[in-house]
Amino acid sequence: MVMAQERAGGGAVEQALQAISSPSLREILLYWDSLRRDRLLPGWRDVEPLDLRRHLSIIWAWKYDRAADLFTGRLAGESITAVFGESLRNRSLEEFFKDRSYEDIREQFHRVVDGPAIYVGCGAVFDYTGHYGTGERIIMPLADNGRDADGLIGATIYALGNAGDPANPQFQEQIQFFPL
């Protein structure tokens, strides 16, 4: 068995795992890492929904067309759709997030696909929806050819409630990127 630190980007996976507190998100990241095999990145075709069935409600994904520089919604689990009140499926990132911090989200998604890098965030994960609470989020790049990201898959765990004043940096999402 090849250990994560022995393959390209393995150190990033180990660092990201240390930054994640949610057992579900850790399990999803380890699954993504197992799909890489001898490649830098796994492809969407490698993802088997049955393997993630316990986590499908918190998973979401976007396709990325590098030539058009366009992210298009691929899927969102029930918990994700519920917090937004609508599905992201087949919607452009710009359309879906136009009134929800689109520029910031686009920049974060680009850091994941262009790096490529693993994203780990914790804190007020859905503050841009007007829903306050706390949670944790991961985003990992996908690439059908194993190296040039053409999508991303993420998962978000959250508990809605009163996280405090959203203008207070203590209650904003704290984000880390782990280059692969």
C-alpha positions in Angstrom: 0.0 0.0 0.0 1.3 3.5 -0.9 1.2 5.9 2.0 -0.2 9.4 1.4 3.1 11.1 2.2 5.0 8.9 -0.4 3.0 10.2 -3.4 2.8 13.6 -5.0 0.7 15.9 -2.7 0.7 13.4 0.1 2.1 16.0 2.6 -0.8 18.3 1.7 -3.3 15.6 2.5 -1.7 14.9 5.9 -1.6 18.6 6.7 -5.3 19.1 5.6 -6.3 16.1 7.7 -4.7 17.7 10.8 -6.6 20.9 10.1 -10.0 19.1 9.9 -11.9 18.3 13.1 -15.1 16.6 11.5 -14.8 12.8 11.2 -17.1 12.9 8.2 -14.9 15.5 6.4 -11.8 13.5 7.3 -13.4 10.4 5.8 -14.3 12.2 2.6 -10.8 13.6 2.2 -9.3 10.1 2.8 -11.6 8.7 0.2 -10.6 11.4 -2.4 -7.0 10.7 -1.6 -7.5 6.9 -2.2 -8.9 7.7 -5.6 -5.7 9.4 -6.7 -3.7 6.2 -6.8 -0.5 7.2 -8.7 -2.0 10.4 -10.1 -1.9 13.9 -8.6 -5.7 14.2 -8.8 -8.6 11.8 -9.2 -11.3 12.3 -11.8 -15.0 12.6 -11.5 -15.4 9.2 -13.1 -13.4 7.7 -10.2 -16.0 8.9 -7.6 -18.5 6.1 -6.7 -21.6 7.7 -5.0 -22.3 4.4 -3.1 -18.9 4.8 -1.4 -20.0 8.2 -0.1 -23.6 7.3 0.7 -23.3 8.3 4.4 -22.1 11.7 3.4 -24.1 12.5 0.2 -26.3 15.1 1.9 -23.3 17.4 2.6 -21.4 16.9 -0.7 -21.5 19.3 -3.6 -19.5 19.5 -6.9 -18.7 21.9 -9.7 -17.4 21.2 -13.3 -14.7 23.6 -14.5 -14.2 24.5 -18.2 -10.7 25.9 -18.2 -11.0 27.3 -21.8 -14.2 29.2 -21.0 -13.1 29.9 -17.3 -16.5 28.7 -16.3 -17.7 26.8 -13.2 -21.0 24.9 -13.6 -22.9 23.2 -10.8 -22.8 19.5 -11.0 -24.6 18.3 -7.8 -25.5 19.3 -4.3 -26.7 17.1 -1.5 -30.0 17.7 0.4 -28.4 19.6 3.3 -26.6 22.0 0.9 -29.6 22.6 -1.2 -31.7 23.3 2.0 -29.4 26.0 3.2 -29.5 27.8 -0.1 -33.2 27.1 -0.8 -32.3 26.1 -4.4 -30.2 23.7 -6.3 -26.8 24.7 -7.9 -27.1 21.9 -10.5 -26.5 23.2 -14.1 -26.1 26.8 -12.9 -23.0 28.9 -13.5 -21.1 30.0 -10.4 -21.7 33.6 -11.3 -25.5 33.1 -11.5 -25.8 31.0 -8.4 -23.6 33.2 -6.2 -24.4 36.6 -7.8 -25.7 38.0 -4.5 -23.6 35.7 -2.3 -20.0 36.8 -2.4 -19.4 35.6 -5.9 -15.9 37.2 -6.4 -14.6 35.7 -3.1 -16.0 32.2 -3.9 -14.7 32.3 -7.5 -11.2 33.3 -6.2 -11.3 30.4 -3.7 -12.4 27.9 -6.3 -9.6 29.1 -8.6 -7.0 28.5 -5.9 -8.3 24.9 -5.6 -8.2 24.2 -9.4 -5.2 26.3 -10.4 -3.0 25.3 -7.5 -4.1 22.6 -7.3 -4.8 22.7 -3.6 -7.0 21.3 -0.9 -9.2 23.9 0.9 -10.1 23.6 4.5 -12.4 26.2 6.1 -14.1 26.5 9.5 -16.2 29.1 11.2 -19.2 30.9 9.7 -19.3 28.7 6.5 -22.7 30.0 5.2 -22.6 33.7 6.3 -23.1 34.9 2.7 -26.5 33.2 2.6 -27.8 35.2 5.6 -27.7 32.0 7.7 -25.4 32.3 10.6 -23.9 29.3 12.3 -20.7 27.4 12.4 -19.3 24.6 10.5 -16.4 23.2 8.5 -15.8 22.8 4.8 -13.4 21.0 2.5 -12.9 21.3 -1.3 -10.7 19.1 -3.4 -9.8 19.4 -7.1 -10.8 16.7 -9.7 -9.1 16.0 -13.1 -10.1 13.5 -15.6 -6.5 13.4 -16.9 -5.1 13.2 -13.4 -3.3 16.6 -13.4 -5.3 19.5 -15.0 -8.2 20.2 -12.7 -11.6 20.3 -14.5 -13.8 20.3 -11.5 -14.0 20.2 -7.7 -15.8 18.3 -5.1 -16.6 19.7 -1.6 -18.4 18.9 1.5 -19.8 21.3 4.2 -20.9 20.4 7.7 -22.8 23.1 9.6 -25.1 23.9 12.5 -27.3 27.0 11.9 -27.7 29.3 14.8 -26.4 32.5 16.1 -22.7 32.6 15.4 -22.3 36.2 16.6 -21.7 39.4 14.7 -20.7 38.5 11.2 -18.6 41.6 11.0 -16.5 40.3 13.8 -13.4 38.4 12.3 -13.7 35.9 15.1 -17.0 34.7 13.5 -15.8 34.6 9.8 -14.7 31.5 8.1 -11.0 30.7 8.6 -9.6 29.3 5.4 -6.4 27.3 4.7 -5.1 26.0 1.3 -2.8 23.0 1.1 -0.9 22.9 -2.3 -0.6 19.5 -3.8 
